[in-house]
């Protein structure tokens, strides 16, 4: 796959298969979470929503094992009690357990698409998912994007931390301005921050600023 192919492909399975041996599990887990977030209103049980939120924290290693196990067990109980959403809610439990990263990510993406189609009748329920992958990984599967430590000013870092912690993606253009003020001249970075695209938890630029992998 070339970078041009990556930027235009809508084949989620192909994109994930390409990524699976190039990165650790964190970003693929966050991709699964982003898919869940895209149909957030369909998750009408707070236990399952907390499961998705816990899975996001698990991706960063911020959840003790006993808490993760308890949340996973609670999600499974809800899943078994909700037959019409059983596959989707089980997929959230898989995100929490995370036994096979690329397989789990693809299963979550499929189940989210199925659930959204059932709820809306829209056949294009997975159209945003390739964009989630491109926001998470950017051009990094093909080439490094240098980040000068001088660009990581206190203002830039504080903005990035706020965006990450609060899912405040509306601040991405502000982050671009702060980076440019700090001397950043990377078109890859600045254009991505300013693009009218959907950003998700784990956006590659925010991760770059915060030194997350």
N, C-alpha and C positions, 0 to 999 in steps of 0.2 A: 504494500500500500504506500502510495506517495502522499506528501502533504496536501496536494491538490485533491486527491481522492478523499482524504480524511475530512477536508473542509466542505465537501459537497455530498458525501454519502449519507443516506437515510437508513442504512441497514444496521440496526443496533447490534444484531448478533455478530455481524462481520467486524464492527468497530470494537466490540468487547473482546472478541477472539484475538484481534490484533494487539490489544493492550495487555492481555493476561500475563504474558511473560516479561513485560517491560517495566512493570511497576508493582509495588507492594499492594496489600489488600485495602489500605485506607480509602483511597479514592474510589475504588469500585464499590466499596460499602457505602460511601457517601452518594454515589450514583443511585444505588437502590433507594436510599433515603430521599433523594431528590425526586425520584419517580413517585414515591408515596406522597410527598408534599404537593405534587402536581394535582392530586385528586384528594386534597386534604378534607374537603367537605364530605366526601364519601366515607371517611373514617368517622362514623358517628358514635364511636365508643372512646371515652377518654383513656381507658386502659391501653387501647391499641395506639392511640396517639402518643401516649407516654412511651410506648414501646419504640416508636420511630425516633422520638427525641432521645431516648436512651441509646439507641443504635448509633446515632450521630456522635454521642459522647464516647461510646465504645470505640469508635473509629480512631479517636484521639487517645485511647487508653485511659480515659478519665473515670471509669466505672469499676468499682470493686466487683470481684467475681460473684459474691453472694447477692449483691444488688442486681446484677445482670441476670442471674439465675431466677431470682424472685420475679423480676419483671417479665422474663420469658415465660415462666410458668403461668403468670396471670394472663398474658396474651393468649396462650394456648387454651386456657379455660374459656375465655371469651370466644375464641375461634370455634371451639366445639359447640358452643351454645348459639352460634350464629351461622346456621347452615348455608344461607344464601351468600355469605361472605367468607366462608371457611377457607378457600384457597388463598384469598388475599390476606387474611389475617394470619394464616400459617406462614405466608411469605414474610410477614413482619417478624415472626418468631425466628425464621431462618436468618434474617438480617442480624438478629441479636446473637444467635448461636454461631453464625458465620463459619461453617465447616468447609465450604468449597467456594472461594470468592467469586470466580467468574460465573459459575453455575448458579449461585445464589443471586447474583446481580441480574442475570438474564431472567431467572424465574420471577423475581420481583417485578422487573420491567414488563414481562408478559402479563402477569396477573393484574397489575395496575391498568394495563391497556384493556384487558377483558372487563374489568370492573367498571372502568370509565365508559366503555362501549355499552354495557348493560344499562348504566345509569342515564346515559345521554342519547344513545342511538347513533353516536358519531363514529364512523368507521376509521377516522384518522386520529384515534385516541393516543397513539404513540408518536405523533409527529414532533413533539418537543424533546423527546428523549435523546436524539443525536446531539441536539444543542446542549443538553446537560453535560454530555461527555466532552464536547469541545470546550465548554466553560471550565470544566474540571481539569482538563489536560492541556488545552491550548496547543501550541506548536511543540511542546516538550517531547512528544513521542518521536520527533524527527530531528530536533536540534535544541541545544541549550539556549536559554535567553539570559544573558549576563545581567546581574543585578549588582550595581556598585553600592557598597556599604554606605557610602556618603549620602545616598538617596534615602536611606532609612532613618530620617530625622525623627525626633520625638513626635512631631505632628503627623508624619506619615504613618508611623507605627501605631499611634493612638487611633488614627482613623481606621487602619486595617483591623486592629483588635476589636473596635466597636462594630465594624461591618461583620466580622466573623461571629462575634458573640451574640449580636442582636439580629443577625440576618438582615442588616440594614443596607440592602443592595442599591437603594436609591442614592447612597452616598458614593457610589463608584466614580462618578464624574468629579466629585470633590476630591477623592483620592488621586485622580489623575492630575488635577490642578496642583495638589500638594507635592506630588512626585515631580512635576515639571518645575515647580518653584525650587525644589531641592537639587535640580540639575539633571533629572532623568530625561534622556533624549531617545529612549527606545520606543520606536513606533509600535512594536508588538505590545508593549505594556500599556502605553497611553491610549492607543486605539481600542484595545480591549476594554479598558475602563470606561471609555466614552461611547462604546457601541450600544445601540438600542437592543441588545440581546438579553435573554434571560440569564441571570446569574444565580448560582446555587452555592450552598454551603460547601466550601472546599475549592472555590474559584481559584484557578492557577495563579493569578496575579496576587490575590490576597495571601495565598500560601507562600508565594515567593517573598513577599515583604516580611512575613512572619516566620520564615525559614521552616515551613512545614513541608513534608514530603508526601 
